[in-house]
Amino acid sequence: MVGRMATVSGWVETVRAHKNVAFVMLRDGTGVVQAVVGRKDVSAETWERAATLAQEACVLLAGTIRADPRSPGGFEMGVSGIDVAGASDDYPLQPKEHGVEFLLDHRHLWLRSSRQRAGLRVRAEVEQAIHDFLYENEFVRVDTPILTGAIGESAGALFETDYFGQRAFLAQTGQLYVECACPAFRKVYCFGPTFRAEKSKTRRHLTEFWMVEPEVAFADSDENMDLQEAFVSYVVRRALERCEKELATLERDTTALEAVVPPFPRISYSEAVERLVAEGHPFDWGADLGAPEERRVSSWFGKPVFVHDYPKSAKAFYMKENPADPRTVLCNDLLAPEGYGEIVGGSQREDDHGRLLARIREGDLPEEAYGWYLDLRKFGTFPHSGFGLGLERTVGWITGRPHIRELVPFPRTINRLAP
């Protein structure tokens, strides 16, 4: 395009107007170009428009493309004409420090900033990598309901609603439903929004987040961890290969990401607790690992680490009892390094009808809501395993951002429902 005329439509990021020249940085969604307006090269009307352009005004710039190694990308536009498609007077987000709540109140505009664009582009690449890995490995996508009468996790973290006179809940997981599709397709997954009514304000929690949940027939707990290992390694590699510019914008040190290659370390919950106590960290066997414990365990290794075989009392009813230690279940959490904590939770599922029914009753769950789920164990039961990967936590770790609310276009937290 050097030496040729072009028209670029986009939004004004910045304008620097001097006595005889103005520099306009224009973003069109694919990148940013510097446009140079020479006062002697344009009409008086065009010069006046250039000098008065506001941040985020939508404009069409016409001009000649020329090479310039000092400009972003090595090229710039010599402007000959400016049309303003949409003015932007008193744009609220100025190039200065704003508080987080102010930025979240203006999230619909904050999305346009360079770091937010970079984070969301990494998110989009991670989503595509997830689909590509599973498609290439012959998984079938199964879309699961958001409204459900059966819970998959803690009853205390449910959003309840009336469904024409019946109790219904926003889905905490699609797992129970993809299990049903295993006998049809063997390897399946769902990918969509999930909801947890947890009154948590930590940097790792949202009330609405996206999760991908693969499920595999005839896979045991060890094979389940093998799959997670390959899956996470693939996703990280894709982000490194295709989001180099975005990760640089986010000032992400990618050294730790480059070390994310199989195999990942594996340590049992009991071994982890023993080591924590030996290091002077008070912890009682039987409790779930919290954020401080996860950070400590992940600090022992230079890459993601599996913690497996948690106590039965700390985990969900559908996890299979560990025959080697009936106090525990065949499950795992995958902890990301650098303090980002759990990004994956998985388990081998209980495939024995009697044991599953007993766990449902132990949890005081409504038996009638799980009749269809118990049918899987009555009609051709089979060993199977699966896991859930939280998208926002994973992208938060890959990008190195301090809070996952920046890695979802419109975050939902306990005090935020708008915009």
Backbone hydrogen bonds, N-H to C=O, Kabsch-Sander energy under -0.5 kcal/mol:
donor,donor_aa,acceptor,acceptor_aa,energy
3,G,65,I,-3.6
4,R,1,M,-2.4
6,A,63,G,-2.5
8,V,61,L,-2.7
10,G,59,V,-2.3
11,W,27,R,-3.2
12,V,57,A,-2.2
13,E,25,M,-3.3
14,T,25,M,-0.9
16,R,23,F,-2.4
17,A,15,V,-0.5
18,H,16,R,-0.5
18,H,21,V,-3.1
22,A,37,V,-2.1
23,F,16,R,-2.6
24,V,22,A,-0.5
24,V,35,A,-3.1
25,M,14,T,-2.4
25,M,23,F,-0.5
26,L,24,V,-0.7
26,L,33,V,-2.8
27,R,11,W,-2.9
28,D,31,G,-1.9
29,G,31,G,-0.6
33,V,26,L,-2.5
34,Q,75,F,-0.6
35,A,24,V,-3.2
35,A,33,V,-0.5
36,V,77,M,-3.5
37,V,22,A,-3.0
37,V,35,A,-0.5
38,G,36,V,-0.6
39,R,20,N,-2.7
41,D,38,G,-1.5
42,V,38,G,-0.7
42,V,39,R,-0.7
47,W,43,S,-2.6
48,E,44,A,-2.2
49,R,45,E,-2.0
50,A,46,T,-2.4
51,A,47,W,-2.4
52,T,48,E,-1.1
53,L,50,A,-1.0
56,E,12,V,-3.8
57,A,54,A,-2.0
58,C,86,G,-2.7
59,V,10,G,-2.4
59,V,57,A,-0.6
60,L,83,D,-2.8
61,L,8,V,-2.8
62,A,81,G,-2.5
63,G,6,A,-2.2
64,T,78,G,-2.1
65,I,4,R,-2.4
66,R,76,E,-2.6
68,D,74,G,-2.6
71,S,68,D,-2.0
74,G,71,S,-2.3
75,F,72,P,-1.0
76,E,66,R,-2.4
77,M,34,Q,-2.3
78,G,64,T,-3.2
79,V,36,V,-2.5
79,V,77,M,-0.9
80,S,62,A,-3.3
81,G,62,A,-1.8
83,D,60,L,-2.3
85,A,58,C,-2.1
85,A,83,D,-0.7
86,G,58,C,-2.1
91,Y,88,S,-0.7
94,Q,92,P,-1.0
96,K,94,Q,-2.8
103,L,99,G,-2.3
104,L,100,V,-2.7
105,D,101,E,-2.3
106,H,102,F,-1.2
107,R,104,L,-1.5
109,L,106,H,-2.0
110,W,106,H,-2.9
111,L,107,R,-1.7
112,R,109,L,-1.9
113,S,110,W,-2.0
117,R,113,S,-2.6
118,A,114,S,-2.2
119,G,115,R,-2.5
120,L,116,Q,-2.3
121,R,117,R,-2.0
122,V,118,A,-2.0
123,R,119,G,-2.1
124,A,120,L,-2.2
125,E,121,R,-2.0
126,V,122,V,-2.7
127,E,123,R,-2.6
128,Q,124,A,-2.1
129,A,125,E,-2.6
130,I,126,V,-2.3
131,H,127,E,-2.1
132,D,128,Q,-2.6
133,F,129,A,-2.8
134,L,130,I,-2.1
135,Y,131,H,-2.6
136,E,132,D,-2.8
137,N,133,F,-1.3
138,E,135,Y,-1.8
139,F,134,L,-2.9
140,V,187,K,-2.3
142,V,189,Y,-3.2
148,T,169,F,-2.3
157,A,154,S,-1.5
158,L,155,A,-0.7
160,E,158,L,-0.7
161,T,168,A,-2.8
163,Y,166,Q,-3.5
164,F,162,D,-0.6
166,Q,163,Y,-1.3
168,A,161,T,-2.4
169,F,148,T,-2.7
170,L,159,F,-2.2
171,A,146,I,-2.8
177,Y,174,G,-0.8
178,V,174,G,-2.0
179,E,175,Q,-2.1
180,C,176,L,-0.8
181,A,177,Y,-0.8
181,A,178,V,-0.6
182,C,178,V,-0.7
182,C,179,E,-1.0
184,A,181,A,-0.7
185,F,181,A,-2.3
186,R,182,C,-3.4
187,K,185,F,-2.5
188,V,215,E,-2.4
189,Y,140,V,-1.9
190,C,213,E,-1.1
192,G,211,M,-1.8
194,T,209,F,-3.4
195,F,171,A,-2.3
196,R,207,T,-2.0
197,A,157,A,-1.8
198,E,196,R,-1.5
199,K,197,A,-0.5
200,S,198,E,-2.2
205,H,202,T,-1.3
207,T,412,R,-2.8
208,E,412,R,-0.9
209,F,194,T,-2.4
211,M,192,G,-2.3
212,V,389,L,-2.0
213,E,190,C,-2.8
215,E,188,V,-2.8
216,V,385,S,-3.2
217,A,186,R,-2.6
218,F,383,P,-3.6
219,A,216,V,-1.0
224,N,220,D,-2.1
225,M,221,S,-1.9
226,D,222,D,-2.0
227,L,223,E,-2.1
228,Q,224,N,-2.1
229,E,225,M,-2.4
230,A,226,D,-2.1
231,F,227,L,-2.6
232,V,228,Q,-2.8
233,S,229,E,-1.9
234,Y,230,A,-2.0
235,V,231,F,-2.2
236,V,232,V,-2.4
237,R,233,S,-2.3
238,R,234,Y,-2.3
239,A,235,V,-2.0
240,L,236,V,-2.3
241,E,237,R,-2.4
242,R,238,R,-2.6
243,C,239,A,-1.8
247,L,243,C,-2.7
248,A,244,E,-1.9
249,T,245,K,-2.1
250,L,246,E,-1.8
251,E,248,A,-1.3
252,R,247,L,-2.8
253,D,251,E,-0.5
254,T,252,R,-0.8
256,A,253,D,-0.5
258,E,254,T,-2.2
259,A,255,T,-0.7
259,A,256,A,-0.7
260,V,257,L,-1.8
261,V,259,A,-1.9
267,I,306,F,-2.7
269,Y,308,H,-2.9
272,A,268,S,-2.5
273,V,269,Y,-2.6
274,E,270,S,-2.2
275,R,271,E,-2.1
276,L,272,A,-2.6
277,V,273,V,-2.6
278,A,274,E,-2.0
279,E,275,R,-1.6
280,G,277,V,-1.7
281,H,276,L,-2.7
286,G,287,A,-0.5
287,A,284,D,-1.7
294,E,290,G,-2.7
295,R,291,A,-2.5
296,R,292,P,-2.0
297,V,293,E,-2.8
298,S,294,E,-2.6
299,S,295,R,-1.3
300,W,296,R,-0.5
300,W,297,V,-1.4
301,F,298,S,-1.3
305,V,335,L,-2.0
306,F,265,P,-2.8
307,V,333,D,-2.6
308,H,267,I,-1.7
308,H,306,F,-0.5
309,D,331,C,-2.5
312,K,327,R,-3.2
314,A,311,P,-1.3
315,K,312,K,-1.4
319,M,316,A,-1.3
320,K,348,Q,-2.7
322,N,328,T,-2.6
325,D,322,N,-1.1
328,T,325,D,-2.7
329,V,310,Y,-2.3
330,L,320,K,-2.9
331,C,329,V,-1.6
332,N,346,G,-2.8
333,D,307,V,-2.4
334,L,344,V,-2.7
335,L,305,V,-2.9
335,L,333,D,-0.6
336,A,334,L,-0.5
336,A,341,G,-3.2
340,Y,337,P,-1.2
341,G,336,A,-1.0
343,I,334,L,-2.7
344,V,334,L,-1.2
345,G,388,G,-2.0
346,G,332,N,-2.9
347,S,386,G,-2.4
348,Q,330,L,-2.8
349,R,384,H,-2.7
350,E,318,Y,-3.1
351,D,349,R,-0.6
353,H,351,D,-0.5
356,L,352,D,-2.4
357,L,353,H,-2.5
358,A,354,G,-2.1
359,R,355,R,-2.1
360,I,356,L,-2.1
361,R,357,L,-2.3
362,E,358,A,-2.5
363,G,359,R,-1.9
364,D,361,R,-1.4
365,L,360,I,-2.4
367,E,365,L,-0.8
369,A,366,P,-1.4
370,Y,367,E,-1.8
371,G,368,E,-0.9
374,L,370,Y,-2.7
375,D,371,G,-1.5
376,L,372,W,-0.6
376,L,373,Y,-0.8
377,R,374,L,-1.4
378,K,374,L,-0.7
378,K,375,D,-0.8
379,F,375,D,-2.4
380,G,378,K,-0.7
385,S,216,V,-2.0
386,G,347,S,-2.1
387,F,214,P,-1.8
388,G,345,G,-2.6
389,L,212,V,-2.7
390,G,343,I,-1.9
390,G,388,G,-0.5
391,L,210,W,-2.5
391,L,389,L,-0.6
394,T,390,G,-2.0
395,V,391,L,-2.8
396,G,392,E,-2.5
397,W,393,R,-2.2
398,I,394,T,-2.5
399,T,395,V,-2.6
400,G,396,G,-1.4
401,R,396,G,-1.0
404,I,203,R,-2.2
406,E,403,H,-1.6
407,L,404,I,-1.8
408,V,405,R,-0.7
413,T,411,P,-0.6
413,T,416,R,-0.7
416,R,413,T,-1.8
